Structures are given as structure tokens and as C-alpha cells.
């Protein structure tokens, strides 16, 4: 089987053949490399934004963005839940060779997600008032501005999340990499325009995001609905299929709640840091921006494992699905270890790119070291959760998200804060990620490698195939 650059030009059926019958390790890398590259680019974006904000806008604006991040993530939790459900459903349909049905579901989820994004946007705007009213007065105004203005960006973020899920479910993660690469270029251009050329500060940062995301969504619309390809979706004659939407929501609810609870946990953790003032919050934000590279790369194998598991169980190849998960965990752990070896010695040279303030740098450097060592546990946990999603067992990631952030991390912080001060947040990250990896490993060894989606539903989908 030819696995050279021709891989990038395979259609969905050829990609399915590779995933079902190709060697696991090489397939894992072929699927993961675009996602790894996308993760690298995706993690560079907040680093780039952080450098612009910290050096030009200042500590107050940077701390406001750090504080607001989990709130915006709570707003897009619905799209993340739909994304997870879409990967499971579309991936398993492709695994059974039901390509027409998979495209039908893809169209439903794209339109539905964009509509939900439009509905959610004004909710974020309204929430900006009470949230900004309860934070440190130094950052209150900037928190309001950042949240209120980001409500304009929200519908585009929903659409981009769903685009990623469709391409990953079709075994084409390179498409998401191209999207993210375009986003990086556009964000850099618009950051210079709206923050440097026109010194609009925090407003300029959001304007940069809005302009970049608008252009990306126009490109995605062309990619999904206009460009001739085997994945082209049809909007003509569209009407909502409420049976499909109900199934999507039902399957996605655990992941929606998981994403919501995860972001809520980070929000509460930020509240613990915020009371120490903008300097500590900014230092934590710098460490978070840098370690986002370390967290994204090992967890990127989780998306490939989701695709491989969903297609293999859809084709009745449970043993290969299990082996895909095992090899994914091993590769993720090795990648994480290499990142630790690279990032820790370089930390003082990385943090100084964001600021020259000694008090901020001291906190950023110490927290960066603690954060980075937790990457191995995080990567293993994310790969195993990807396997659960591929099996359609989306309830388990929900439980693990709750345990990892709320029980294992937030409780750890509250229990040790009187001794460790704000550093309890960083040690809590280390503790929770390794404990979560141990728990998910125990769970993954006890499951049956078959689809959790009922046989009755599969038969129903087969009957519907002829009518779509």
C-alpha cells in the first residue's frame, strides 16, 4: 500500500481502506502528523497573541484575557459536544461504507451548530456584565470588553469546531491543519494591523480574532459546500432531520457537560489565582500559553485514535481498535517526554519573550516547570478518552473530565492552598493529570471493543440510506 504524499489526495473510501487494513503505527502517524502540525500551529496562536498583548497592551489586559478564557470555552462547550458526537457517528458510518449517509449527517450538524452559535452569542454578552462586576477592579473593565466583544466571534468558533470533526471523521485531519495554518497567518497580520499599526489594545485583539475567523469561515463554506470533491455537502432542499439532531444531542450531551464542567473548573481555579492580583494571573497565563504546545502535541494522537477506533469498530475489527489505542498511548507518552526534555531547560528564554517584569517572570518560570512535567499523564489520558469517544462511550470522558478538574485538581488546590499558596494550582495540575491517566488506563482495560451505538440504530441507518 502506497503511503507517500499520495495519502493527502485519498478520498474517503481510500482513507477508510488505509485505516481498516493498513499497519497501525504508520497509519497512526499518517493520521496524526497533520493533527500534530495543526496542534503546533494552534498552540502558537495564543503564544503569539500573548506576546502582542503582554508587550504592547500590558499586564492588566493580559490578565483579563487569561481570566476570560475559560468563560468563552464554557460558551463553546455545546459545539465541542456536537463535535464529539459527529466524529463518533460519521466515523462509524464511514467505517460501514455509508458515505452518503455520513455526508447527510455532516450537513445537519454544520447548520445546527452554526444556529446554536448564533443563539449562544448574546448569552455571552449578557454574562459579561455580572462576571466583570465581581473581579478585581483593576481588570474589571477589560474583562467586560473582552467577553462582550468575543460574542461576535462565537458563531464562527462553533462552525470551525464542527468542520474539524467532519474532516477528522472522514480520516482527513490534514484539512484541519490547513485551516489552522491560514488562521495563524491571518491572526499575525491582523494583530499587527489592529494592535501595532492601530493601537487599539484589547479591542484590537478581539478585532483581529473576528476578522481572521470571518475569512476562515468563508473559506470553510467554500471547502464544504462549493468545491467539487467526494466530501462535498449539499444545502439545496435542506431541512432539519430532528431524529438525527436528537441523536447528535443525546450522544453529545456527556461531552457538552464535560467541556462545560472542565471550563467551569478552570474558571473557579482562575478565581483562586485572581485574588492574588494581576501579576500572578499574568504569570500563570504566560506559563499556560507556553505549555499549550506541550499539552496539544501529545493529545493530538487522541484525534487519530478516535478516527481509527470508530472506523474499526464500525467494521467489526475490535482487536485492531484496541491495538490502535495502545500504540497511540505509547507514542503520546514518548512525544510528551521529548517535549519535557526540550522545554524545561529553555523556559527562562521563552518567558522573557512575553515580558521583562521580574515579578511576573519569577511566577511564570516556576509554574512553567511544574506544568510541563504533567504532560505525559495528560497525553495518555487524552488518547484513551479518544478511544472511548470512537467507541461511542462519551459518558466516560464526561466522568473523567469531572474527576480530573473538580475532584482531583480543584479539591487538591483547596486542600493545599494554605501551604502552597497560588502554587497549589500548578501542583494540582500535575497531580490530577497523572491520577486521571491511571484511572482511564484501568477503565480502558475493562471495556469491550465494540460500538456502544445500538445494533437497532445501525439497522435503521442502513434502511434510511436508500432514501437519502
N, C-alpha and C positions, 0 to 999 in steps of 0.2 A: 504494500500500500504506500503510495507516494505521500510523504508528509513534509514536503518542502513548501515554498511560498504559494504553491497552488492551493494550500489549505485555506488561504484568505479568500479564494474565489469559489469555494464549495457552496453548493446550495444546501437547503435544509436537509434534504434526503441524503446527500453525500455526507454531511456532517453527522447525521444520525448513524450512518453506517460506520463511520470512524469511531464514534463513542461506544457503539454496541460491540464492534468486532476488532477494534484496534487495541494495541498494548496499552495497559492502564497508565503507566508512568509517562510515556511520551504523549499520550492523549491529554493527561492532566496538565503537562507543561504547555502543550499547544493551546489548550483552552485557557490556561492561567496567565500565560505571558501577556496577552492583551489586557487582561484584568489587572495584572501586576503593574503594567505600564500605566494603565488608567489610574490605579491607586497611587502610583508615584506622582503622576500629574495632579490628581485630586488633592493629594496632601501638600503639594507645592503651592496650590492656590491660597489656602489660609496662611501659609508661611509668607507668601508674597504680600497678601493683604496686611498681615501683622507687621511686616517691615514698613510698609507705607504708613499704616496707622500710628505705630509707636514712634516712628521718627518724625513724622510730619504733623499728625493730629495731636499726639501726646498721650500721656498716661491715663488721663480721665476718659478719653474716647476709647482707648484700648480696653480699659477695664469694663466699660459699658458694653462693648461688643462681647467680651468674654462672659459677662453676666447674662446677656440676652440670648446667647447661642442655644442653650437647652430649651428656652421658651419657644423659639422658632422651630426647633426639632420636634417639640410636642405638637405644634400645629401641623407638621407634615407626617405625623405618625400614621394618619389614615392612608396616605399614599404608600407608605412603606408596608403596611399590612396588605393592601391590594397588590403591591408588587410581589410579595412573598407568595400570595395565593395564585397570582398569574403565572409565576415560574413553575409552581407545582402542577397546575392544571395544563398549561400549554406544553410544558416539557414532557409530561406523561402522554399527552395526545400525540406529540411528535414521535415519542417512543413507540406508539402503536401504529404510526404511519398515517394518522388522521390529520393531514396538513391543512386541508380546507377548513376543518372544524377549528383547528388551532388559530387560524387567521380570523375566523369569525369571532372567537372569544377575545382575541387581541383587539379587534375593533371596539368591542363592547367596553373593555376595560380602559382603553385610551379615552374615549368620550366621557365615560363615567368619572374617571379620575380627574379630568380637567374641570368638569362640572363641580365636583366636590371641592376642588381647589378654589374655584371662584366663590363658592359659598363660605369657605373657611376664612378667606381673606379679611372680610370685615370683622370677623370674630377676633382675629389677632389685633386689629386696630383698636377695638373697644377694650381689649385686655391690657393694652399699653397704658391706659390711664391708672388703674389700680396698682399694677405692678411697679410702675415708675414712682408711684406715690409712697411706697414703703421701703425704698432702698436708701442708701447713703445720699444725702442731699448733693454731694459733690458730683455724683454720676446720674442723678435722677433725670435731668433734662435730656441727657444723651441716650439714656435707656429708652425714654419715651420716643425720641426721634427715630432711633434705630428700629424699634419694634413696629411703630406706626408705618414707617416708610417701607419696611420689608413686607407688609401686607400686599403691596403691589407686585412683589416678586413671587409670592406664594403659588399662584396658579401655574406658573412656569416650572417651579420646582416639582409640583405634582406630576406634570406631564413628562419631565425628564426622568423621574424615578420609574414611571411605567415604561418608557422607552427602553431603559436599561433592562428591565425584567423581561420584556418581549425578546430582545436580542439575545439575552443570556439563555432564555428558554429554548430559543432556536439554535443554541450552540454557537452563537456568533458574538462572543464578547469583544472582538476587535472593533465592532461598530460603536460600542460604548467608549472605547479608548479614543476613537477619532472624535467623538463628541466632546470628551473631556479635554483633548488637546486643543480643539477650537476654543473651548471655554477659557483655558489658560491664556491663550494668545489674546483673546478679546478682553479678558479681565486686566491683563497687563496694560493694554492700550488705553482702556477706559480709566484705569487707576491713574495713569499719567495725566490723562485729559482732565478728569474731574477732581483729582486731589493735588496734583502738582501744577499744571497749567492754570486751571481754575481752582484756587484753593478753597474748595467747598467743605473740607473736613469730613465729618461723619456723614453728612448728607451726600457728599461726593462718593463716598464708599458705597452707599446704597444705590446711587445713580449708576455707578459702574456695574453693580450686580444686575440691575434692571436692564440696562442696555445690552449686556452680554447675554443674559438669559433670553431676552426677546429675540435676538438674532439666532441663537441656538435653537429655539423652538420653531422658528420659521424654517430653519434647515431640517429639523426633525420631521416637520409636517411634509416637506418635500420628500424626505427619505422614506416615510411610511406610506404616504397616500398618492404621491405623484410619480416618483421614479419607478420605471419598469424593472421589476425584479420578482423572484419567486416568493418574496415575503410581502409583496405589495398588498395593502389593505384597501377595502372598498367602503367608501362612505355613502355612495349613491343608494337611496332607498333605506338608509339606516333607521332602525327603531330599536328602542331598548328591549332586550330579552331579559325579563325580570327573573326568570329561572336561573339564567347564567349569573346575573348580578347577585341574586340571593346566595348562590353557591360561592361566588367570589368573596362576598362579605362574610359569610359564615366561616369559610376557610381562613379568611384573612383576619378575623376578629382577634384571635390569640396573638398574632404578630402586631396588630394595631395596639392592643393593650400593652404588649411587651415593649414596643417602641415608646409608647406614651409613658409607661412606668419608668423606663430607662431614662428618658429625658427629664421626667419629674424628679427622679433621684439625683441627677446631675444638677438640676435647679436647686434642690434643697442643699446639696453639697456646696454649691456656689454661695448660698445664703450663709453657710458656716464660714466660708472664706471672706465673704463681703464685709462681715462685721469687723475684720481686721484692717479694712481700708483698701483704697485703690491700688496701693503699691503691691500688696500681697496678691490681690486679684490679677493684676497685670503680670506679675512674675509667674503665677500659675498658668495664665493664658499663653505666655511665651513658651513655657515648657510643654503645654498641650499642643501648640502649633508644631513644634519640632517633633515631638513624639508621634504626631499623627502619621508621619511617614512610617515609623516603626510599627504602629498598630495596623495600618491599612495593608501593608505588603503581606504579612503572614496570613491575615484574614482573607486576602483576595483569593486564596485557594478554596475558600468556602463556597464561592460562587460557582467555580468549576465543579466542585464535588456535588453541589445541588443539581447542576445540569446532568452530570454523569449518573448520579443516583436516580433521579427522576426518570431519565430515559431507560436506564437498565431495568428498574423495577417495572416500568411500563411495558417492557419487552419480556418480562418474566425472568430476568437474569439477576436474581437477588445476590448470589455469591459474588458476582463481579461488582455489584453496587457496594457490598461490604468491603471488598479489597480496595475499591476506589477511595473509600473513606479512610482506611488505614494508611494507604500511601500518601493521601493528602495531609494527614496529621504529621507524618514523618517529615515530609518536605516543608511544611509550615514551621515546624519546630527548628529545623536546620536553618531556614531563612531568618527566623527570629534571632537565633544565636549569632549569626553573622552580623545582623544589624546591631546587636548589643556591643559586639567587639568593635564595630566601626564608630557608633555614635557616642558612646561614653567618653572615650579619650578626646573627641572633638567638641564636647559640649561647651566649654568656655569660649571656643572660637565661633560657635553657632549663635549663642545667646547675645553676644556683643553686636551682632548684626541688627538686633531689634532696638537696642537702647545702650546708652553709655552711663546710665544711672546705677551707681554701685549698689544701692539698697535693693533695687529691682533685680539686678543681675545675681546677687547673692541668693535670693529666693529661687530664681529661675534655674540656676545651676544645681542647687541641692535637690530640688524637686524633679528636675530632668533625670538625674541619676536614678532616683527611686522609681519613677515612671517607667524608664526604659527596661529595667530588669523584669518587669511584669509581662513583657511582650510574648514570651514563649507560652505561658499559660493562656493568654488571650487568644493567640493564634490557634491553638489546639481546640479551645472551646468553640471558636467561630467555625472551624471546619466541621466539627461534629454537629453543631447546630445546622450547618448547611445540609448535612446528610439527613437530619430529621425533617427539614423542610422538603427535600427531594422525595422523601417517603410520604409526604402529606401529613406528617405528625407535627403540625405547627404549634400544638399546645405545649410541647416540651420546651422549645425556645422561650415561650412565654414564661413558664415556670422558672427557667434558668435566668432569664433577664431579671425577674423579680428577686431571686435569691442573690444573684451576683451584685446588684446595685443596692438593694434595700437591706437584705438581711446580712450579707457578708461584708458589704462595704460601709453602708450608712450607719449600721449599728456599731461596727468597728470604730468608726470615726467618733460617734457619740461616747463610746466607752473609753476611748484613749485620748480624747481631746484635752482633758485636764492635765495629761502628762506630756503629750507630744505637741500641743498647741495646733497651729494650722498644718503642720507636717503630718498630722494624723490622716489628712485627706490623701496624701501621696502614699503613705504606708498602707492605707485601706485599699487603694488601687492594687497594690502588689498582692496583698493577702487575698482579696476577692477573686482576682483573675486566676490564681493558681488553685484555689479551692473549687472554683467553677469548673476548671479543666478536669480536676479529679472526679467531680460528680458527673459531668457529662460523659466521661470515659466509662464510668461504671454503668451508666444508663445505656450507652451505645452497645455495650457487650451483652445486654439482656434483651434486645429487641429482635423481632423477626424482620428479615429484609424483604418485605412485601409491601405493596402500596396500601396505605391506610384509607384511600378512597375506595368506596364500596364497589363490589362487582356489579351490583344493580345499576349504579350510576354509570359505570363503564359501558354496560349493555345499552343503556338509554342513550348515551352519547353516540354509539355505533348506529342506532336506529335513526338518530337525528341527522347523521352525516349525509344521508341521501337527500334530505330535504333542505339543506343549506346551500 
